[in-house]
């Protein structure tokens, strides 16, 4: 039996960015696709989506341009 204790919702996603104008923040995933960030809807924030990424992995991709020696 495998156990994956990571909760994959928007609250702990590497793409979530807090914004004062948005209660739940915005998703920056869409910037990768050349679109504007999108506000996270209340019905999605606790559930997450297929684009979820760990915050540490996202940091590595941004800071180290995806490469670790």
C-alpha positions, 0 to 999 in steps of 0.5 A: 500500500502506497501512501501519498500524504500530500494534499494537492489543493490550491492552498499548497500549490506552487502556482498560487500567489496571494493577491490583496484583490482576491480572497483565494489568490490567483493561479500563475500557471496560465502565465506559462501558457502566455495568458494572464493569471486567473483568480482561483474560484472558491469551488476549486481552492480546496480541491485543486486541479490537474496543474498542481505543482509542489511549492519546492519543485516550483521554486527549483524551476524558477530559481534554478531554471529547472536544472540542479547540478 
